[in-house]
Amino acid sequence: MKGEWRKFIESMPHEVIFLHRDEFRKQYPDQKNVQLPAVFRADGPEPQLLINHIEINKAKNLLVLIEIVNRFLSKQSMIWKNME
């Protein structure tokens, strides 16, 4: 894991877990139709897709990937606050 990515992950207010494709498919067989890579929210019985493979693959470098993740997490944060 690159140093800049590691710092970003460690700065997040959420627990972050990385699963390889085979691990993800084994742990979540009902998600077999989801194309990877992807980012999920996993605080319920089934993971909720937050960032799909199309958005992730738009990242041409690490800084763009971090921007994409931050943008989607910001949107989710607003949704979670509105649900409270």
MMTF fields as JSON, N, C-alpha, C and O atoms, coordinates in Angstrom:
{
  "mmtfVersion": "1.0.0",
  "mmtfProducer": "UNKNOWN",
  "numBonds": 335,
  "numAtoms": 336,
  "numGroups": 84,
  "numChains": 1,
  "numModels": 1,
  "chainsPerModel": [1],
  "groupsPerChain": [84],
  "chainIdList": ["A"],
  "bondAtomList": [4, 2, 8, 6, 12, 10, 16, 14, 20, 18, 24, 22, 28, 26, 32, 30, 36, 34, 40, 38, 44, 42, 48, 46, 52, 50, 56, 54, 60, 58, 64, 62, 68, 66, 72, 70, 76, 74, 80, 78, 84, 82, 88, 86, 92, 90, 96, 94, 100, 98, 104, 102, 108, 106, 112, 110, 116, 114, 120, 118, 124, 122, 128, 126, 132, 130, 136, 134, 140, 138, 144, 142, 148, 146, 152, 150, 156, 154, 160, 158, 164, 162, 168, 166, 172, 170, 176, 174, 180, 178, 184, 182, 188, 186, 192, 190, 196, 194, 200, 198, 204, 202, 208, 206, 212, 210, 216, 214, 220, 218, 224, 222, 228, 226, 232, 230, 236, 234, 240, 238, 244, 242, 248, 246, 252, 250, 256, 254, 260, 258, 264, 262, 268, 266, 272, 270, 276, 274, 280, 278, 284, 282, 288, 286, 292, 290, 296, 294, 300, 298, 304, 302, 308, 306, 312, 310, 316, 314, 320, 318, 324, 322, 328, 326, 332, 330],
  "bondOrderList": [1, 1, 1, 1, 1, 1, 1, 1, 1, 1, 1, 1, 1, 1, 1, 1, 1, 1, 1, 1, 1, 1, 1, 1, 1, 1, 1, 1, 1, 1, 1, 1, 1, 1, 1, 1, 1, 1, 1, 1, 1, 1, 1, 1, 1, 1, 1, 1, 1, 1, 1, 1, 1, 1, 1, 1, 1, 1, 1, 1, 1, 1, 1, 1, 1, 1, 1, 1, 1, 1, 1, 1, 1, 1, 1, 1, 1, 1, 1, 1, 1, 1, 1],
  "groupList": [{"groupName": "MET", "atomNameList": ["N", "CA", "C", "O"], "elementList": ["N", "C", "C", "O"], "formalChargeList": [0, 0, 0, 0], "bondAtomList": [1, 0, 2, 1, 3, 2], "bondOrderList": [1, 1, 2], "singleLetterCode": "M", "chemCompType": "L-PEPTIDE LINKING"}, {"groupName": "LYS", "atomNameList": ["N", "CA", "C", "O"], "elementList": ["N", "C", "C", "O"], "formalChargeList": [0, 0, 0, 0], "bondAtomList": [1, 0, 2, 1, 3, 2], "bondOrderList": [1, 1, 2], "singleLetterCode": "K", "chemCompType": "L-PEPTIDE LINKING"}, {"groupName": "GLY", "atomNameList": ["N", "CA", "C", "O"], "elementList": ["N", "C", "C", "O"], "formalChargeList": [0, 0, 0, 0], "bondAtomList": [1, 0, 2, 1, 3, 2], "bondOrderList": [1, 1, 2], "singleLetterCode": "G", "chemCompType": "PEPTIDE LINKING"}, {"groupName": "GLU", "atomNameList": ["N", "CA", "C", "O"], "elementList": ["N", "C", "C", "O"], "formalChargeList": [0, 0, 0, 0], "bondAtomList": [1, 0, 2, 1, 3, 2], "bondOrderList": [1, 1, 2], "singleLetterCode": "E", "chemCompType": "L-PEPTIDE LINKING"}, {"groupName": "TRP", "atomNameList": ["N", "CA", "C", "O"], "elementList": ["N", "C", "C", "O"], "formalChargeList": [0, 0, 0, 0], "bondAtomList": [1, 0, 2, 1, 3, 2], "bondOrderList": [1, 1, 2], "singleLetterCode": "W", "chemCompType": "L-PEPTIDE LINKING"}, {"groupName": "ARG", "atomNameList": ["N", "CA", "C", "O"], "elementList": ["N", "C", "C", "O"], "formalChargeList": [0, 0, 0, 0], "bondAtomList": [1, 0, 2, 1, 3, 2], "bondOrderList": [1, 1, 2], "singleLetterCode": "R", "chemCompType": "L-PEPTIDE LINKING"}, {"groupName": "PHE", "atomNameList": ["N", "CA", "C", "O"], "elementList": ["N", "C", "C", "O"], "formalChargeList": [0, 0, 0, 0], "bondAtomList": [1, 0, 2, 1, 3, 2], "bondOrderList": [1, 1, 2], "singleLetterCode": "F", "chemCompType": "L-PEPTIDE LINKING"}, {"groupName": "ILE", "atomNameList": ["N", "CA", "C", "O"], "elementList": ["N", "C", "C", "O"], "formalChargeList": [0, 0, 0, 0], "bondAtomList": [1, 0, 2, 1, 3, 2], "bondOrderList": [1, 1, 2], "singleLetterCode": "I", "chemCompType": "L-PEPTIDE LINKING"}, {"groupName": "SER", "atomNameList": ["N", "CA", "C", "O"], "elementList": ["N", "C", "C", "O"], "formalChargeList": [0, 0, 0, 0], "bondAtomList": [1, 0, 2, 1, 3, 2], "bondOrderList": [1, 1, 2], "singleLetterCode": "S", "chemCompType": "L-PEPTIDE LINKING"}, {"groupName": "PRO", "atomNameList": ["N", "CA", "C", "O"], "elementList": ["N", "C", "C", "O"], "formalChargeList": [0, 0, 0, 0], "bondAtomList": [1, 0, 2, 1, 3, 2], "bondOrderList": [1, 1, 2], "singleLetterCode": "P", "chemCompType": "L-PEPTIDE LINKING"}, {"groupName": "HIS", "atomNameList": ["N", "CA", "C", "O"], "elementList": ["N", "C", "C", "O"], "formalChargeList": [0, 0, 0, 0], "bondAtomList": [1, 0, 2, 1, 3, 2], "bondOrderList": [1, 1, 2], "singleLetterCode": "H", "chemCompType": "L-PEPTIDE LINKING"}, {"groupName": "VAL", "atomNameList": ["N", "CA", "C", "O"], "elementList": ["N", "C", "C", "O"], "formalChargeList": [0, 0, 0, 0], "bondAtomList": [1, 0, 2, 1, 3, 2], "bondOrderList": [1, 1, 2], "singleLetterCode": "V", "chemCompType": "L-PEPTIDE LINKING"}, {"groupName": "LEU", "atomNameList": ["N", "CA", "C", "O"], "elementList": ["N", "C", "C", "O"], "formalChargeList": [0, 0, 0, 0], "bondAtomList": [1, 0, 2, 1, 3, 2], "bondOrderList": [1, 1, 2], "singleLetterCode": "L", "chemCompType": "L-PEPTIDE LINKING"}, {"groupName": "ASP", "atomNameList": ["N", "CA", "C", "O"], "elementList": ["N", "C", "C", "O"], "formalChargeList": [0, 0, 0, 0], "bondAtomList": [1, 0, 2, 1, 3, 2], "bondOrderList": [1, 1, 2], "singleLetterCode": "D", "chemCompType": "L-PEPTIDE LINKING"}, {"groupName": "GLN", "atomNameList": ["N", "CA", "C", "O"], "elementList": ["N", "C", "C", "O"], "formalChargeList": [0, 0, 0, 0], "bondAtomList": [1, 0, 2, 1, 3, 2], "bondOrderList": [1, 1, 2], "singleLetterCode": "Q", "chemCompType": "L-PEPTIDE LINKING"}, {"groupName": "TYR", "atomNameList": ["N", "CA", "C", "O"], "elementList": ["N", "C", "C", "O"], "formalChargeList": [0, 0, 0, 0], "bondAtomList": [1, 0, 2, 1, 3, 2], "bondOrderList": [1, 1, 2], "singleLetterCode": "Y", "chemCompType": "L-PEPTIDE LINKING"}, {"groupName": "ASN", "atomNameList": ["N", "CA", "C", "O"], "elementList": ["N", "C", "C", "O"], "formalChargeList": [0, 0, 0, 0], "bondAtomList": [1, 0, 2, 1, 3, 2], "bondOrderList": [1, 1, 2], "singleLetterCode": "N", "chemCompType": "L-PEPTIDE LINKING"}, {"groupName": "ALA", "atomNameList": ["N", "CA", "C", "O"], "elementList": ["N", "C", "C", "O"], "formalChargeList": [0, 0, 0, 0], "bondAtomList": [1, 0, 2, 1, 3, 2], "bondOrderList": [1, 1, 2], "singleLetterCode": "A", "chemCompType": "L-PEPTIDE LINKING"}],
  "groupTypeList": [0, 1, 2, 3, 4, 5, 1, 6, 7, 3, 8, 0, 9, 10, 3, 11, 7, 6, 12, 10, 5, 13, 3, 6, 5, 1, 14, 15, 9, 13, 14, 1, 16, 11, 14, 12, 9, 17, 11, 6, 5, 17, 13, 2, 9, 3, 9, 14, 12, 12, 7, 16, 10, 7, 3, 7, 16, 1, 17, 1, 16, 12, 12, 11, 12, 7, 3, 7, 11, 16, 5, 6, 12, 8, 1, 14, 8, 0, 7, 4, 1, 16, 0, 3],
  "groupIdList": [1, 2, 3, 4, 5, 6, 7, 8, 9, 10, 11, 12, 13, 14, 15, 16, 17, 18, 19, 20, 21, 22, 23, 24, 25, 26, 27, 28, 29, 30, 31, 32, 33, 34, 35, 36, 37, 38, 39, 40, 41, 42, 43, 44, 45, 46, 47, 48, 49, 50, 51, 52, 53, 54, 55, 56, 57, 58, 59, 60, 61, 62, 63, 64, 65, 66, 67, 68, 69, 70, 71, 72, 73, 74, 75, 76, 77, 78, 79, 80, 81, 82, 83, 84],
  "secStructList": [7, 7, 2, 2, 2, 2, 2, 2, 2, 2, 2, 1, 1, 1, 7, 7, 7, 7, 7, 7, 2, 2, 2, 2, 2, 2, 2, 7, 4, 4, 4, 6, 6, 1, 7, 1, 1, 7, 3, 3, 3, 7, 1, 1, 1, 1, 7, 3, 3, 3, 3, 7, 2, 2, 2, 2, 2, 6, 7, 1, 1, 2, 2, 2, 2, 2, 2, 2, 2, 2, 2, 2, 2, 2, 2, 2, 2, 2, 2, 2, 2, 2, 2, 7],
  "xCoordList": [0.854, 0.0, 0.897, 1.801, 0.642, 1.448, 1.236, 0.151, 2.296, 2.26, 1.131, 0.455, 0.914, -0.139, -1.524, -2.394, -1.734, -3.002, -3.194, -4.29, -2.141, -2.215, -2.613, -3.457, -2.013, -2.359, -3.827, -4.522, -4.297, -5.691, -6.62, -7.574, -6.349, -7.191, -7.188, -8.237, -6.019, -5.919, -6.606, -6.984, -6.777, -7.431, -8.952, -9.644, -9.468, -10.923, -11.594, -11.041, -12.791, -13.495, -14.209, -14.877, -14.07, -14.73, -13.681, -12.553, -14.063, -13.182, -13.136, -14.171, -11.962, -11.789, -11.233, -10.235, -11.897, -11.468, -11.325, -12.233, -10.205, -9.976, -10.138, -9.581, -10.905, -11.066, -10.649, -11.001, -9.901, -9.602, -10.892, -11.83, -10.922, -12.131, -12.641, -13.826, -11.744, -12.167, -12.695, -13.652, -12.095, -12.571, -13.949, -14.835, -14.118, -15.403, -16.497, -17.572, -16.226, -17.225, -17.596, -18.758, -16.623, -16.89, -17.707, -18.637, -17.36, -18.029, -19.423, -20.321, -19.605, -20.882, -21.35, -21.333, -21.758, -22.141, -23.349, -23.512, -24.194, -25.358, -24.969, -25.805, -23.738, -23.262, -22.483, -21.66, -22.736, -21.96, -22.093, -21.22, -23.166, -23.352, -22.697, -22.67, -22.176, -21.515, -20.134, -19.35, -19.845, -18.52, -17.546, -17.872, -16.361, -15.326, -14.23, -14.069, -13.482, -13.433, -14.646, -15.281, -14.945, -16.069, -15.831, -15.017, -16.567, -16.513, -17.91, -18.905, -17.966, -19.232, -19.286, -18.261, -20.485, -20.768, -21.249, -22.195, -20.605, -20.911, -21.308, -20.697, -22.332, -22.768, -24.099, -24.718, -24.534, -25.756, -25.474, -24.316, -26.526, -26.32, -25.711, -24.976, -26.008, -25.448, -24.773, -25.267, -23.657, -22.975, -23.801, -24.484, -23.72, -24.409, -23.363, -22.37, -23.575, -22.639, -22.607, -23.647, -21.417, -21.243, -20.581, -21.02, -19.522, -18.787, -18.592, -17.984, -19.119, -19.037, -17.729, -16.932, -17.541, -16.296, -16.082, -14.94, -17.15, -17.022, -16.375, -15.449, -16.864, -16.303, -14.856, -14.005, -14.58, -13.218, -12.252, -11.13, -12.682, -11.805, -11.57, -10.712, -12.309, -12.065, -10.773, -10.188, -10.34, -9.148, -7.907, -7.591, -7.217, -5.993, -4.755, -3.665, -4.944, -3.836, -4.411, -5.625, -3.542, -3.958, -4.718, -5.711, -4.27, -4.954, -6.392, -7.292, -6.615, -7.976, -8.82, -9.994, -8.248, -8.973, -9.382, -10.516, -8.49, -8.813, -9.938, -10.838, -9.899, -10.964, -12.308, -13.333, -12.3, -13.529, -14.092, -15.284, -13.251, -13.703, -14.242, -15.307, -13.529, -14.003, -15.342, -16.215, -15.516, -16.774, -17.939, -18.981, -17.778, -18.864, -19.121, -20.273, -18.067, -18.269, -18.965, -19.778, -18.655, -19.316, -20.811, -21.637, -21.157, -22.566, -23.257, -24.376, -22.602, -23.193, -23.373, -24.374, -22.405, -22.5, -23.733, -24.431, -24.001, -25.18, -26.457, -27.413, -26.492, -27.664, -27.868, -28.994, -26.788, -26.906, -27.418, -28.24, -26.94, -27.386, -28.867, -29.588, -29.322, -30.726, -31.64, -32.828, -31.095, -31.894, -32.02, -32.875, -31.186, -31.206, -32.386, -32.557],
  "yCoordList": [-1.174, 0.0, 1.233, 1.354, 2.135, 3.346, 4.231, 4.261, 4.956, 5.782, 6.79, 6.949, 7.475, 8.492, 7.853, 8.409, 6.705, 5.987, 5.499, 5.6, 4.975, 4.496, 5.631, 5.443, 6.797, 7.954, 8.333, 8.635, 8.32, 8.643, 7.653, 8.059, 6.371, 5.333, 5.468, 5.366, 5.694, 5.817, 7.069, 7.12, 8.086, 9.32, 9.235, 10.125, 8.192, 8.07, 7.788, 7.077, 8.346, 8.127, 6.779, 6.474, 5.97, 4.673, 3.565, 3.775, 2.401, 1.241, 0.862, 0.832, 0.578, 0.22, -1.192, -1.522, -2.013, -3.396, -3.633, -3.316, -4.182, -4.512, -6.01, -6.802, -6.393, -7.804, -8.006, -7.216, -9.067, -9.452, -9.995, -10.357, -10.045, -10.498, -11.839, -11.985, -12.808, -14.132, -14.09, -14.795, -13.28, -13.145, -12.499, -12.934, -11.451, -10.764, -11.7, -11.774, -12.412, -13.329, -14.43, -14.828, -14.917, -15.968, -15.427, -16.085, -14.231, -13.653, -13.121, -13.137, -12.65, -12.065, -12.695, -12.024, -13.943, -14.614, -13.971, -14.114, -13.272, -12.62, -11.399, -10.852, -10.972, -9.801, -10.214, -9.446, -11.4, -11.937, -11.128, -11.206, -10.355, -9.571, -8.195, -7.488, -7.812, -6.514, -6.606, -7.499, -5.674, -5.649, -4.956, -3.952, -5.51, -4.979, -4.335, -4.699, -3.406, -2.954, -2.097, -1.503, -2.051, -1.273, -0.958, -1.593, 0.042, 0.415, 0.211, 0.628, -0.438, -0.748, -0.192, 0.003, 0.053, 0.34, -0.991, -1.584, -1.454, -2.797, -2.764, -3.437, -1.982, -1.938, -2.655, -2.525, -3.404, -4.192, -5.618, -6.007, -6.401, -7.805, -7.974, -8.931, -7.063, -7.1, -5.766, -4.717, -5.793, -4.539, -3.684, -4.199, -2.382, -1.422, -0.796, -0.249, -0.87, -0.313, 1.205, 1.859, 1.765, 3.218, 3.763, 4.771, 3.096, 3.561, 2.358, 1.355, 2.483, 1.348, 1.347, 2.282, 0.291, 0.1, 1.192, 1.533, 1.737, 2.787, 4.028, 4.597, 4.444, 5.625, 5.394, 6.265, 4.226, 3.923, 3.905, 4.403, 3.338, 3.24, 4.576, 4.669, 5.604, 6.95, 7.534, 8.447, 7.014, 7.536, 7.164, 5.987, 8.175, 7.948, 7.945, 7.563, 8.38, 8.361, 8.353, 8.428, 8.263, 8.152, 9.379, 9.243, 10.564, 11.781, 11.831, 12.238, 11.425, 11.413, 10.364, 10.609, 9.211, 8.188, 8.711, 8.497, 9.383, 9.959, 10.984, 11.02, 11.807, 12.789, 12.096, 12.533, 11.036, 10.286, 9.711, 9.85, 9.073, 8.487, 9.577, 9.41, 10.683, 11.781, 12.33, 12.614, 12.481, 13.012, 12.098, 12.575, 10.801, 9.872, 9.761, 9.661, 9.776, 9.717, 10.968, 10.899, 12.103, 13.351, 13.268, 13.675, 12.741, 12.57, 11.627, 11.9, 10.523, 9.561, 10.167, 9.914, 10.966, 11.62, 12.505, 12.533, 13.228, 14.09, 13.256, 13.651, 12.123, 11.241, 10.701, 10.707, 10.222, 9.668, 10.707, 10.387, 11.959, 13.02, 13.311, 13.565, 13.278, 13.55, 12.428, 12.651, 11.239, 10.102, 10.099, 9.403, 10.861, 10.845, 11.611, 11.699],
  "zCoordList": [0.0, 0.0, 0.0, 0.826, -0.922, -1.024, 0.197, 0.779, 0.578, 1.768, 1.778, 2.794, 0.66, 0.591, 0.728, 1.398, 0.108, 0.22, 1.651, 2.203, 2.247, 3.631, 4.573, 5.448, 4.399, 5.246, 5.053, 6.023, 3.817, 3.542, 4.239, 4.902, 4.093, 4.708, 6.228, 6.864, 6.805, 8.263, 8.782, 9.953, 7.933, 8.366, 8.304, 8.799, 7.712, 7.553, 8.888, 9.727, 9.086, 10.354, 10.415, 11.403, 9.362, 9.295, 9.265, 8.821, 9.738, 9.601, 8.128, 7.461, 7.625, 6.218, 6.144, 6.785, 5.352, 5.158, 3.661, 2.893, 3.245, 1.845, 1.662, 2.422, 0.648, 0.31, -1.142, -2.017, -1.383, -2.752, -3.37, -2.66, -4.688, -5.388, -4.856, -4.559, -4.739, -4.287, -2.858, -2.537, -1.997, -0.616, -0.583, 0.152, -1.392, -1.44, -1.932, -1.336, -3.016, -3.586, -2.601, -2.52, -1.861, -0.873, 0.302, 0.769, 0.778, 1.938, 1.59, 2.432, 0.349, -0.068, -1.386, -2.417, -1.376, -2.62, -3.302, -4.514, -2.555, -3.158, -3.984, -4.703, -3.895, -4.633, -5.889, -6.387, -6.39, -7.508, -8.796, -9.661, -8.94, -10.162, -10.113, -11.12, -8.967, -8.837, -9.464, -9.142, -10.361, -10.978, -10.035, -9.402, -9.958, -9.075, -9.907, -11.072, -9.367, -7.982, -7.634, -8.504, -6.351, -5.855, -4.382, -3.711, -3.904, -2.487, -1.918, -2.51, -0.758, -0.124, 1.289, 1.942, 1.735, 3.142, 3.71, 3.193, 4.766, 5.27, 6.741, 7.571, 7.056, 8.457, 8.665, 9.72, 7.668, 7.771, 7.359, 7.206, 7.178, 6.798, 5.407, 5.164, 4.509, 3.159, 2.857, 3.271, 2.145, 1.819, 0.854, -0.031, 1.047, 0.176, -0.734, -0.254, -2.032, -3.001, -2.88, -2.96, -2.688, -2.613, -3.867, -4.422, -4.313, -5.489, -6.418, -6.043, -7.626, -8.544, -9.334, -9.258, -10.078, -10.845, -11.89, -12.198, -12.433, -13.445, -12.842, -13.421, -11.684, -11.015, -10.6, -10.785, -10.042, -9.591, -10.772, -10.669, -11.881, -13.048, -13.74, -14.618, -13.363, -13.895, -13.324, -13.906, -12.203, -11.538, -12.333, -12.502, -12.815, -13.585, -12.686, -13.112, -11.43, -10.478, -9.06, -8.872, -8.09, -6.698, -6.211, -5.497, -6.582, -6.13, -6.634, -5.898, -7.874, -8.416, -7.693, -7.416, -7.385, -6.643, -5.271, -4.842, -4.589, -3.279, -3.414, -2.576, -4.445, -4.682, -4.914, -4.393, -5.683, -5.953, -4.658, -4.382, -3.874, -2.609, -1.695, -1.1, -1.573, -0.718, -1.188, -0.367, -2.486, -3.03, -2.675, -2.227, -2.868, -2.573, -1.079, -0.658, -0.269, 1.177, 1.68, 2.602, 1.088, 1.449, 1.144, 1.961, -0.026, -0.397, 0.581, 1.017, 0.928, 1.858, 3.233, 3.904, 3.655, 4.958, 5.022, 6.035, 3.942, 3.901, 3.965, 4.633, 3.292, 3.315, 4.71, 5.208, 5.376, 6.71, 7.698, 8.557, 7.589, 8.492, 8.282, 9.247, 7.053, 6.766, 7.262, 7.494, 7.422, 7.897, 9.41, 9.956, 10.091, 11.569, 12.112, 13.328]
}
